[in-house]
Amino acid sequence: MAGITEAQLKLVADLEMEMMADMYNRMSTTCQKKCIPTRYKDSELTKGETVCVDRCVAKYMDIHDKIGKKLTQMSQQDEERVKQLQAQMQN
């Protein structure tokens, strides 16, 4: 990654942090809506709610990981296609 400035690295780090915060907020909202009733009596989560939240978070993280890997793979394939087209245009 030659030629990347410190400002560009900071921008990438800031964007990554923003994306992670957004993912966490979406996951929290989704799992809370799914697993915790809006009208609750106890201050502590029940065992069922705890299990539901654990499973919800695990599934959310698994899907997030799979999507990230697929997007990376697609990006790499696109880069290869661009290189091939450039090579063909030079010939």
C-alpha positions in Angstrom: 0.0 0.0 0.0 2.6 2.5 -1.1 1.7 6.2 -1.1 -0.9 6.1 1.7 -0.7 9.1 3.9 -1.3 9.2 7.6 -4.5 11.2 7.1 -5.8 8.4 4.7 -4.9 5.7 7.3 -6.8 7.7 10.0 -9.8 8.1 7.6 -9.9 4.3 7.0 -9.6 3.7 10.8 -12.4 6.2 11.5 -14.6 4.6 8.8 -14.0 1.1 10.2 -14.8 2.3 13.7 -18.0 3.9 12.5 -19.0 0.7 10.6 -18.4 -1.4 13.7 -20.4 1.0 15.9 -23.3 0.9 13.4 -23.2 -2.9 13.3 -23.2 -3.1 17.1 -26.1 -0.7 17.3 -28.1 -2.7 14.7 -27.4 -6.0 16.5 -28.3 -4.6 19.9 -31.6 -3.2 18.6 -32.5 -6.3 16.6 -31.7 -8.8 19.4 -33.4 -6.6 22.0 -36.6 -6.4 19.9 -36.5 -10.1 19.2 -35.7 -11.4 22.7 -36.8 -9.0 25.3 -40.5 -8.1 25.7 -41.3 -4.4 25.9 -43.3 -4.9 29.1 -41.0 -6.6 31.6 -41.4 -7.1 35.3 -37.9 -8.1 36.4 -34.7 -6.0 36.4 -32.7 -9.1 35.4 -33.0 -11.1 32.2 -34.7 -14.4 32.4 -32.8 -17.5 31.4 -34.8 -17.7 28.2 -34.1 -14.1 27.3 -30.4 -14.6 28.0 -30.3 -17.7 25.8 -32.2 -15.8 23.0 -29.8 -12.9 23.2 -26.8 -15.1 23.1 -28.1 -17.0 20.0 -29.2 -13.8 18.3 -25.8 -12.2 18.8 -24.0 -15.3 17.6 -26.1 -15.6 14.5 -25.7 -11.8 13.8 -21.9 -12.0 14.1 -21.8 -15.2 12.0 -23.8 -13.6 9.2 -21.7 -10.4 9.4 -18.5 -12.4 9.1 -19.9 -14.4 6.1 -21.0 -11.2 4.3 -17.6 -9.6 4.9 -15.8 -12.6 3.5 -18.1 -12.7 0.4 -17.6 -9.0 -0.2 -13.9 -9.3 0.1 -13.9 -12.2 -2.4 -16.1 -10.3 -4.8 -13.8 -7.3 -4.6 -10.7 -9.5 -5.3 -12.5 -11.0 -8.3 -13.3 -7.5 -9.6 -9.7 -6.4 -9.2 -8.6 -9.5 -11.2 -11.0 -8.7 -14.0 -9.8 -5.1 -14.2 -6.2 -6.3 -14.4 -7.2 -8.8 -17.1 -9.0 -6.1 -19.1 -6.0 -3.7 -18.7 -3.7 -6.4 -20.0 -5.9 -7.1 -23.0 -6.1 -3.4 -23.8 -2.3 -3.1 -23.8 -1.9 -6.0 -26.3 
